[in-house]
Amino acid sequence: MNYLKSSLKWGIAATVALSSTQAAVFQSGEIDFGVVLTDTDEFEFEAHVVNGVVDGSPVVDQEFEVSDIQVLVTADVRGISGFNVPQAGLMMGDPVWVLPQSEV
């Protein structure tokens, strides 16, 4: 697989839809979100816990489907979108969470 990713500490500005099953909860540590080109030439969005706490337990080097993980954040990173990104389902006025980012 080819990886196109922006490494992050605590995530990116994004909204992530959750599946109907119970999602794991990322509580702290380092998590990367990236785009993967699969063997069938399709792009998939993934979450990779580099080193963190998920559901109260330490996790190192584990990948998750983005629909299978929730990221806990504080209310001070919540804002309102000032633009439309229809490809991501984001419209002006929608709530967004802008998370601290670092390039590694």
MODAMO-V872237 format. One record per backbone hydrogen bond with DSSP energy under -1.0 kcal/mol. NH is the residue of the N-H (numbers start at 1). CO is the residue of the C=O. If there is no record, write none. Layout:
# MODAMO-V872237
NH CO
NH CO
This chain:
# MODAMO-V872237
2 37
4 35
14 12
19 67
24 68
26 70
27 53
30 51
32 48
34 46
35 4
36 44
37 2
38 42
41 38
44 36
46 34
47 64
48 32
49 62
50 30
51 30
52 59
53 28
54 57
55 25
57 54
59 52
61 50
62 49
64 47
68 65
70 24
72 26
77 74
78 75
79 96
81 94
85 90
88 85
89 86
90 85
93 81
94 91
96 79
98 77
